[in-house]
Amino acid sequence: MSEQNQPMTVGGKDVHTVDTFGVHNPATGRVFAQAPDCSPAQLDDAVQAAADAFPLWRDDIDARRSALLAAAARIEESAEELATLLTMEQGKPVADARFEVMVTAMTLRGTAALDVPREVIRDDDEERIEVLHQPMGVVAAITPWNVPLIQAAMKCAPALLAGNTVVLKPSPFTPLSSLALGVVLRDVLPPGVLNVISGRDPLGARLAEHPLVRKVTFTGSVATGKHVAASAAPDLKRITLELGGNDAGILLDDVDLDAMADKLFWGAFVNCGQICMALKRLYVPRARYTEVVDALADRARSVEVGDGMLGVQMGPLATAPQFARVQELVSDALAGGATAVAGGRRLDGDGYFFAPTILRDVEDGVRVVDEEQFGPVLPVIPYDDVEEAVARANGTHFGLDGSVWSADPERAATVGARLECGTSWVNTHGMPAPGVSFSGHKWSGLGVAGGLAGLLSYTETKVLHVVRG
């Protein structure tokens, strides 16, 4: 297609561009739409529109709360349009896309229920001392391709409730659903409060470096996150980085496999494994190793993989580079002696389809274990004692999430508390609760998302000290 399918939103208006770029449908591998390629001048316009809208937007939190609730309702009214675009550009089954739209609206509603606290330290005849949390100004929100609408909501909702204005830049792999979101929300948010632009590199770097931007919130790879931090440093911009993970799961010897196998499998394979908090390596007691491998392999072989518009359980990988990376990591493991007891290969036909893969006879030191594969692949690794398993789980630069699985949840919680990560799950994996903060340790991130702590990360702390006599 040669036409530009979705406009950018700047200052509450349609903005088209001279240049466009192709958006691929991962189910076919072919371009199905064109997206705007934002020029430097249009980037300036978007940031300026956000800066111009800031003084009025920051004044009334009740109006901001009402606007977020209206935005949530409008998203629900537009659910089918957004879900269809999301499946077409990202590949996930349309039922999962509809769920993502629902979570997007829920995130706005949940954020609207929060309040920015105002703490009184002292209030007497002599003085009043308050701690205030004030908005920063223009926030640059840079989102990834795996769950673009959820990520937009997780960044924009707290930024907006806190009184900031936003320029949202989605991944060039999945720009259309976010651009459509900007159009959908135009008549419920004042002009300039939410601006949505799209484009190829180096648009993200230019946005992060822009002198009118006071905070950058980014979700993506560790390597790109380091570049974002470097770009923000000269201006001392505030940053929140939600980066990669290599989440480890540890099965204890008493785990009820019949009860937990489905949760284990989908903890790794949800969204075709393309979730930062997905289970990416599983440590299993040696005495139960074959039993666990076989149970997971049975589930992997039963999954229906195909075009997300056709009612399947799992779609393709979202991008050609990620498809190539998954193939490379699996080939490397197989060449090193690993066995694919399920999958281990690309599927026939067009598109970026890879069979759900369970790898056995694999150890730490192999790339598919040590790196973040971000795809439908789970290496299963035997261990001899729990101390060893904990040490191996922690032996990484990553520290996003981890999980421990046992018939005794308290025993598992004791082990989980020793995992070096932002969230330790017991008998589940990657199931964040509404209103709960989310963060990464080590190279998995800086700052906090979600909950009150996430809201406050979009504010500056200020002390108001009044002397009365």
C-alpha positions in Angstrom: 0.0 0.0 0.0 1.3 3.4 -0.8 -1.0 5.5 1.3 -0.3 6.7 4.8 -2.8 4.8 6.9 -2.7 6.6 10.2 -1.8 10.3 10.9 0.2 11.6 13.7 -1.5 13.6 16.4 0.2 16.9 17.3 -1.7 19.6 19.1 -4.9 17.7 18.7 -4.8 17.7 14.9 -3.9 15.3 12.1 -0.3 15.7 10.9 0.9 13.9 7.8 4.5 13.6 6.6 6.3 13.8 3.3 8.1 10.6 4.0 6.6 7.3 5.2 7.9 3.8 6.0 6.4 0.4 5.6 4.8 -1.6 8.4 5.0 -5.4 8.0 2.3 -7.9 8.9 4.4 -10.6 10.7 1.9 -13.3 9.6 2.9 -12.7 6.0 6.2 -10.9 6.2 4.9 -8.3 3.8 4.2 -4.6 4.0 0.5 -3.9 4.5 0.5 -0.2 5.5 2.6 2.9 5.5 3.3 5.0 8.7 4.4 8.6 9.0 8.1 9.3 9.2 8.3 12.3 11.5 10.7 15.1 10.4 12.9 17.0 12.8 10.6 20.1 12.4 7.5 18.0 13.2 9.2 16.6 16.2 9.9 20.2 17.4 6.2 21.0 16.8 5.0 18.0 18.9 7.3 18.8 21.8 6.3 22.5 21.6 2.6 21.6 21.6 3.1 19.5 24.7 5.0 22.4 26.4 2.3 24.9 25.4 -0.4 22.6 26.9 1.4 22.1 30.2 0.5 25.3 32.1 -3.2 24.7 32.0 -3.1 20.9 32.3 -1.0 20.9 35.4 -3.5 23.0 37.5 -6.5 20.7 38.1 -6.0 17.1 39.1 -9.8 16.4 39.2 -10.1 17.5 35.6 -7.1 15.2 34.7 -8.7 12.3 36.6 -12.0 12.8 34.7 -10.1 13.0 31.4 -8.4 9.7 32.1 -11.7 8.0 32.9 -13.2 9.4 29.7 -10.2 8.2 27.7 -10.6 4.7 29.2 -14.3 4.6 28.0 -13.3 5.9 24.6 -10.7 3.1 24.2 -13.3 0.5 25.1 -15.6 1.9 22.5 -12.8 1.6 19.9 -11.6 -1.8 21.0 -12.2 -3.7 17.8 -10.5 -1.1 15.6 -7.4 -1.0 17.9 -7.3 -4.8 18.4 -7.4 -5.4 14.6 -4.6 -3.0 13.9 -2.6 -4.5 16.8 -2.9 -8.0 15.4 -2.1 -6.9 11.9 1.1 -5.1 12.9 2.3 -7.2 15.9 1.0 -10.7 15.1 -0.6 -11.7 18.4 -4.0 -13.6 18.3 -6.8 -11.1 18.0 -8.3 -12.4 21.3 -5.0 -11.4 23.0 -5.1 -8.1 21.2 -8.6 -7.4 22.5 -7.3 -8.3 26.0 -4.5 -5.9 25.6 -7.0 -3.1 24.7 -9.0 -4.0 27.8 -5.9 -3.8 30.0 -5.0 -0.5 28.4 -8.4 0.9 29.5 -8.0 -0.7 32.9 -4.6 0.9 33.4 -6.1 4.4 32.7 -8.9 3.7 35.2 -6.6 2.3 37.8 -4.3 5.3 37.5 -7.2 7.7 37.7 -8.1 6.3 41.1 -4.7 7.3 42.5 -3.9 10.6 44.2 -0.8 12.6 44.4 0.0 12.8 48.1 0.6 16.1 50.0 2.5 15.4 53.2 2.4 17.8 56.1 5.5 17.5 58.2 4.7 20.3 60.6 1.8 22.7 61.0 1.7 24.9 64.2 1.7 28.5 65.1 5.4 28.9 64.1 5.5 27.3 60.7 4.0 24.9 58.2 6.2 22.5 56.3 4.7 20.4 53.4 6.2 18.0 51.0 4.7 18.5 47.5 5.0 16.4 44.4 4.8 18.6 41.3 4.8 17.7 37.6 8.0 18.0 35.6 6.7 19.3 32.2 7.0 17.4 28.9 7.5 13.7 29.1 8.9 11.6 26.2 7.4 8.1 26.2 9.2 5.6 24.0 7.5 2.3 23.8 8.3 -1.2 22.4 6.7 -3.5 19.9 5.6 -6.4 22.1 2.6 -4.8 24.0 2.5 -1.3 22.5 -0.9 -0.2 23.8 -0.3 -1.5 27.4 3.1 0.2 27.4 1.6 3.4 26.2 -1.0 3.3 29.0 1.6 2.4 31.7 3.7 5.5 30.7 1.1 8.0 29.6 -1.5 7.5 32.4 0.7 8.3 35.4 2.5 11.0 33.5 -0.8 12.7 32.7 -2.4 12.3 36.1 0.7 13.8 37.7 0.1 16.9 35.5 2.7 16.4 32.8 2.1 16.4 29.1 3.3 13.7 26.8 4.9 13.0 23.4 4.5 9.3 22.7 6.7 7.6 20.1 5.9 3.9 19.5 8.3 1.4 17.9 8.6 1.7 14.1 7.6 -2.0 14.0 4.2 -1.3 15.6 3.3 2.3 15.1 -0.3 2.0 13.8 -2.2 1.0 17.0 -0.5 3.9 19.0 -1.2 6.4 16.2 -4.8 5.2 16.2 -4.9 5.6 20.0 -3.9 9.3 19.5 -6.8 9.8 17.1 -9.3 8.0 19.4 -8.4 10.2 22.4 -8.3 13.6 20.6 -11.7 14.7 21.8 -11.3 13.6 25.4 -7.9 15.1 26.0 -7.1 18.8 25.5 -5.0 19.6 22.4 -1.3 19.1 23.0 -1.7 17.0 26.2 -1.0 13.8 24.3 0.9 14.0 21.1 1.7 10.8 19.1 4.4 10.7 16.5 6.1 7.9 14.6 9.3 7.4 12.6 12.4 5.5 12.0 15.7 5.9 13.8 17.1 8.3 15.0 13.7 9.8 16.0 13.8 8.2 19.5 17.2 9.7 20.2 16.2 13.1 19.0 13.1 13.0 21.2 15.2 11.9 24.2 17.7 14.7 23.6 15.1 17.5 23.0 15.8 20.5 25.2 12.1 20.9 26.2 11.7 17.3 27.4 12.2 17.0 31.1 11.6 13.2 31.5 12.2 10.2 29.3 10.4 6.9 30.0 11.7 4.1 27.8 11.0 0.4 27.5 13.2 -1.8 25.3 16.5 -3.5 25.1 19.4 -3.0 27.5 21.6 -1.6 24.7 19.1 1.0 23.6 18.3 1.9 27.2 22.0 2.7 27.8 21.9 5.0 24.8 18.7 6.7 26.1 20.4 7.3 29.5 23.5 8.7 27.7 21.3 11.0 25.6 19.4 12.3 28.7 22.5 12.8 30.8 23.8 16.1 29.4 20.5 17.9 30.3 20.0 15.9 33.5 16.6 14.7 32.4 14.9 12.3 34.7 14.6 8.8 33.3 12.7 5.6 33.8 14.2 2.6 32.0 12.3 -0.7 31.8 14.8 -3.0 30.1 15.3 -6.7 29.3 15.0 -9.7 31.5 16.2 -13.3 31.6 13.7 -14.5 34.2 14.6 -17.7 35.9 12.0 -20.2 37.3 13.0 -22.7 40.0 10.9 -25.8 40.6 11.3 -27.3 44.0 11.2 -31.1 44.4 7.7 -31.2 45.8 6.0 -29.2 43.0 2.6 -30.6 41.9 3.3 -30.8 38.2 -0.2 -31.7 37.2 -1.5 -28.5 38.8 1.3 -26.2 37.6 2.3 -27.4 34.1 -0.1 -25.2 32.2 0.9 -22.1 34.3 4.5 -22.9 33.8 4.1 -23.3 30.0 2.1 -20.1 29.4 4.4 -18.2 31.8 7.1 -18.8 29.2 5.1 -18.7 26.0 2.5 -15.9 26.5 2.7 -13.5 23.5 4.9 -15.9 21.7 7.5 -15.5 24.5 7.8 -11.8 23.7 7.3 -10.4 27.2 10.1 -8.9 29.2 8.7 -10.7 32.3 8.2 -14.1 30.6 9.8 -17.1 32.1 13.0 -17.6 30.0 14.9 -20.4 31.7 13.7 -23.1 34.0 15.7 -25.0 36.7 14.4 -28.4 37.6 15.5 -31.0 40.2 17.4 -33.7 38.4 15.2 -36.4 39.8 12.1 -34.8 38.2 13.8 -33.5 35.0 12.5 -35.9 32.4 9.0 -35.7 33.9 8.9 -31.9 33.6 10.5 -31.8 30.2 7.9 -34.3 28.8 5.0 -32.4 30.3 6.1 -29.1 28.8 6.9 -30.7 25.5 3.4 -32.2 25.3 1.9 -28.7 25.8 4.2 -27.2 23.2 3.3 -29.7 20.6 -0.5 -29.1 21.2 -0.4 -25.3 20.6 -2.0 -24.1 17.4 0.2 -21.5 15.7 -0.9 -19.3 12.9 -2.2 -16.0 11.6 -3.5 -14.1 14.7 -6.7 -13.1 12.8 -7.7 -16.8 12.5 -8.5 -17.8 16.1 -5.2 -19.5 16.9 -3.4 -19.8 20.3 -0.1 -18.3 19.2 0.9 -16.0 16.4 4.2 -15.3 14.7 7.2 -13.5 16.1 6.6 -9.8 15.7 9.6 -8.7 13.7 12.0 -10.1 11.1 15.1 -9.3 13.3 13.6 -11.1 16.3 12.7 -14.1 14.1 16.3 -14.3 12.9 17.6 -14.0 16.5 15.4 -16.9 17.8 16.5 -19.1 14.9 20.1 -18.2 15.6 19.9 -19.0 19.4 18.1 -22.3 18.9 20.6 -23.4 16.2 23.5 -22.5 18.4 22.0 -24.6 21.3 21.3 -27.6 19.0 24.8 -27.4 17.6 26.2 -27.4 21.2 24.4 -30.7 22.1 21.0 -29.5 23.2 17.9 -31.5 22.2 14.6 -30.0 21.0 12.0 -32.3 22.5 9.4 -30.0 20.9 9.8 -27.5 18.1 13.3 -26.3 17.4 12.5 -25.1 13.9 10.7 -22.4 11.8 7.3 -23.4 10.5 6.6 -23.7 6.8 5.0 -20.9 4.9 5.2 -17.1 4.9 5.6 -15.0 8.0 7.7 -15.2 11.1 6.4 -18.4 12.6 8.5 -20.6 14.9 7.4 -23.7 16.5 7.0 -23.6 20.3 10.3 -25.1 21.5 11.4 -27.0 24.6 15.1 -27.6 24.9 16.7 -30.2 27.2 20.3 -31.3 27.7 21.3 -27.6 28.0 23.3 -25.8 30.7 24.4 -22.3 31.7 27.0 -20.9 29.4 24.9 -21.6 26.3 23.6 -18.4 24.6 19.9 -19.4 24.8 20.3 -19.7 28.6 22.5 -16.7 29.2 20.9 -14.2 26.9 17.3 -13.0 26.6 15.8 -15.0 23.7 12.4 -13.2 23.7 10.7 -15.8 21.7 8.8 -19.2 21.9 11.7 -21.1 23.4 12.3 -22.5 26.9 15.5 -24.1 28.0 15.0 -26.6 30.8 18.1 -27.1 33.0 18.7 -29.7 35.7 20.0 -28.9 39.2 21.1 -30.9 42.2 20.4 -28.6 45.2 18.4 -25.5 45.8 21.5 -23.4 46.7 23.0 -24.2 43.3 19.7 -23.3 41.6 19.5 -19.9 43.3 23.1 -19.1 42.5 22.6 -19.9 38.8 19.4 -17.9 38.7 21.2 -14.9 40.1 24.3 -15.4 38.0 23.3 -12.8 35.3 23.3 -9.1 34.6 19.5 -9.2 34.4 17.2 -8.8 37.4 13.6 -8.3 36.3 11.6 -11.2 37.7 11.9 -14.7 39.0 9.7 -17.4 40.3 9.7 -20.4 42.6 7.2 -23.3 42.3 6.3 -25.6 45.2 3.4 -27.4 46.9 4.5 -25.4 50.0 4.1 -21.7 49.1 5.9 -20.5 52.2 8.9 -22.7 51.5 8.9 -21.3 47.9 8.6 -17.7 49.3 11.7 -18.2 51.4 13.7 -19.2 48.3 12.0 -16.4 46.2 13.2 -13.7 48.6 16.8 -14.6 47.7 16.3 -14.0 44.0 18.0 -10.8 42.8 15.2 -9.3 40.9 12.4 -6.7 41.0 9.6 -9.2 41.5 9.7 -12.8 42.8 6.6 -14.8 42.1 5.4 -18.0 43.8 3.5 -20.6 41.8 3.0 -18.1 38.9 5.1 -16.0 36.6 4.5 -12.6 35.0 1.1 -11.9 36.5 1.4 -8.3 37.8 -1.4 -7.1 40.1 -3.1 -3.7 39.5 -1.6 -0.9 41.5 1.6 -2.8 42.4 4.9 -1.3 41.5 7.2 -2.9 39.0 10.9 -2.5 38.6 14.1 -4.2 37.5 17.4 -4.8 39.3 20.8 -4.7 37.8 20.7 -4.2 34.0 16.9 -4.7 33.9 16.1 -1.1 34.6 16.2 2.2 36.5 13.2 3.6 38.4 9.8 2.2 39.1 6.6 1.8 37.0 3.1 1.2 38.4 1.3 2.0 41.6 1.9 5.1 43.7 5.7 4.8 43.3 5.3 4.8 39.6 3.0 7.9 39.7 5.5 9.8 41.8 8.3 9.0 39.4 6.6 11.5 37.1 7.0 14.3 39.7 9.6 16.4 41.4 9.6 16.5 45.2 9.3 20.0 46.6 9.3 21.3 50.2 7.0 24.3 50.9 8.3 25.9 54.1 6.2 28.7 55.6 7.4 30.6 58.6 4.4 32.3 60.4 6.1 34.4 63.0 
